Amino acid sequence: MLSFLVVFAAWFFQAFTGFGAGIFIVGILSLFYNPKEVVVSSSVVNLLGNLLVFVFLKGRASPDFRILFHLGVGSFLGIAISSKILMLVSKDALRALIGIFILVLGFYDFLVQKGWLKLKLKRSFLNGVFAGFLGGLAAGLVGMGGPPPVVYLNQVCKDVESFKLTLALYFTFNVLTRAFFYFLYGDISLWNKELITSSVLATPFGIFLGLKASQYVKPHILKQFISLSVFFLGLFLLITAL
């Protein structure tokens, strides 16, 4: 029941903002389950969730495939490195460092979205690859790779639904890559069937209600909320690592 409620809330949040399910799922359920099992098993749930977001939004927006390619190249490299590291080292220090980075990243994006800082990211191959690499690195290590590409897309995508759809496809690629390397480097015992089953039942309900709720919020307010969410999720990750 706990995993059902956590996953429902996580996917409601991701459908509302475009990201965050992995952070909620890993951050909370790792307190009650083996953290490595949660990181690995959540990849199955995240794959289902992002495919459902794509299904719900595909008739209302168009993804930016050029940006997806840039993010995908960087993400593949980051996940390939971090998935190997995950099986070898303790994650506490890594969680703290990644939490600090995400916290600073969210604060920076909030300043940009409010118009208080003019140092806005530009759409380019190098920026996309770098954002994808940082996201892939964090995803493979702690299952929370959303914030770097979220901040990048939040600044280069004008339409909120295109932002969400592009992110959903990026996360789908990200999850498939993680699953491949987890199978390559990992242990089959890390796949928790009970956790996966309860999560699969909760995901569609959270996505449907989250997408509905986001339609009642003005786009510029939602963008600011997204940046604040990155900040507070980084803070949450840092606190849970201490």
N, C-alpha and C positions, 0 to 999 in steps of 0.2 A: 504493500500500500504506500509506503514511504517513497519508493522509487517512482511509482505512478504519479504521485502528487508533485514531486520534484521535476520530473520530466514534463508534465503538463505545464507547470509554471514556466519552465525553461523555454519551451517552444512557443508559448504565448508571447513571451518577451522577445524571442527572436523574430517571430512573425510581425510583431509590432515595430521593432527597430531594424531588423535585417541581420542581427547577429546576437550572440550571447548564450545560446543554448549549451554549448560545450563548456563554457565557464561555470554556469550554474550547476550543470550535471556533475562535472568533475569536482568542483569546489565543495559542494554539499555532500554528495554521495561518497566521496573519499573519506569522509568522517565516519562512515558506517560500514564501508566495504574496503577491501584491499585496493589501494589507490591505483595500482597498475592494472587490476581487473577493470576498474571503472574507466580508465583512459582507453584501454583496448576495446572493451565492450561497447563503449559509447560511440565508437566509430560506426557500428552497424545502425544504431539509432539515428545518428546524425546524417547518415546516408539517406535513410528513409525520409527524414524531416526535410532535407533540402530538395529532394525529388518532389515531395508534395508541395513545397513552396513554388517550385518551378511550374507544376501542373496548375496551381491556382492562379499564377500571375502571367502565364505565357501569352494569354490573349489580351492582356492589358498593358504590356510593356515589352521592350526589346532589349536583350542583353548586349553589352559591348564586347564583341568577341576579340577585338584587338587587345583591349585591356586584359581580358581573360587569359590570352596567350602570354602576355608579359608576366602576370601574376603566377600563372601555372609553371613557367620556366623556373622562376625563383623559388616557388613553393616546393617543387620536386627536389631541388638541391638541398633546401633546408630540412625537409622531412627525411631525406636519405641519410643526412648526417645525424640528426637528432634521434631518429628511431633506434639507431645503433647505440647512441649514448644512453638512452633510456634504460636499456637492458644491463648497463654496466655500472651506473653511479646512482647515488642517493639524490632525490629530487628537491630536498628542502631548500638548499641554497639557490638552486636554479629557480624555484618558485618565487623566492624573494626578489631575485634580480629581475625576473620577467615581470613581476608585479610592479616594481618601481618603474620599469621602462613603460609599461602600459599606462600607469598613472600619469606620468609626464606626457605621454602621447595624447591622452584624452584631454588634459588641461590645455595643451597646445591647440588641439582641434577646436575646443570650445572658444578660445580667444579668436581663432580665425572665423568661426561661424558667427560670432557676435560682431565681427568687423573691428575688433580692438587690436588685431595683429594682421598686418598685410603680407606676412611671409607665408603665402599660400603655395601648396604643392602644385606643380605643373604636370600635366599628362605627358609622359615620356617613357621610352623603353626602359631606361635605367631606373627611374623611380618605381615603375611597375614591378620590375624584377627584384629590386631591393625590398619593396613592401612584401612581395610574395615570399622572398627568402626569410625575412624576419617572421612572417606568419607561419611558414612551414617549420621553422626552427622551434617556435613556441608550441605549435601543434604537436609535433613529435615528442617533445619533452614533457609537457603538462596537459596536452589535449585542449589547449586554449589558443588557437592561432588566429582568431578573428580580428583583434584590434588593429594591427598594422595595415592590412588591406582595407579594413572598414574606414579608417581615417583617410587613407589615400582616395578611396572611392567616394567618400563623403564630400571631398573637396573637388573632385573632377567630374562627378555625375550631377547633373542639374535636376533630374527627375527622380523622385524618391522610389517609385516602383521599379525603374530601371536599375537603380542602386541595389534594391533588394534582389531583383532577378539575377543581376550579374554576380552578386555575392553568393546566391544560392548555387549557381553553377560552379563558381570558384570553390566553394566548400565541398561540393560533390566531388570534384577532381581531387581536392585535398584529402578527403576521407578515403577515397579509393586508393590513393597513393600510400596513405598511412596503413591501410589494411594490408596492402601488398608487402610493405616492409615489416609489419608486425608478424605476418606469416613467415617471412623470410628469416627474421632474427628471433622471433618470440617463441613462446611456449603455449600450446593449445589450451592449457589449464587456465590461462588468463581470460578466456572467453567465457563470461558468466551468463549462462543461458537464462537463469531466473531474472536477472537484471534486464537482459535484452527483451524478453517476452513482455514483462510489465511495461517497459518503456515504449514498445511498439504500439501497445493499446492506447497509451496516453498522448502520443505525438500528434495524431490528426486533429484531435479536439483542441489542443492548444494552438495549433497553427490556424485553424479556421477562425477561432475567436480573436486571436491576435491581429490577423489581417483585417477583420471587420472593425476592430477598435481603432486601428491606425488611420482608417478613412475619415475619421472625425477630427483629426489633428492637422493643423496647417503645416505645409512642408517645411518652412523655415524653423518652426518650433520643433518639429520632429528631428531636424538635423542637429539642433542644439541639444536636444534630449539625448540623441545618439552619442554625441561627444561627451556629455556628462556621464553617460552610462559607461563609456570606456574608462573614464577617470575612476569612477566608484568601483568598477569591477577589478581594476588594477589594484586599488586600495584593499579590496576584499582578498585578492590573491596574496598580497603582501602580508596582511594580518594572519591569514591561515597558515602562512609559511613560518611565522615566528614561534 
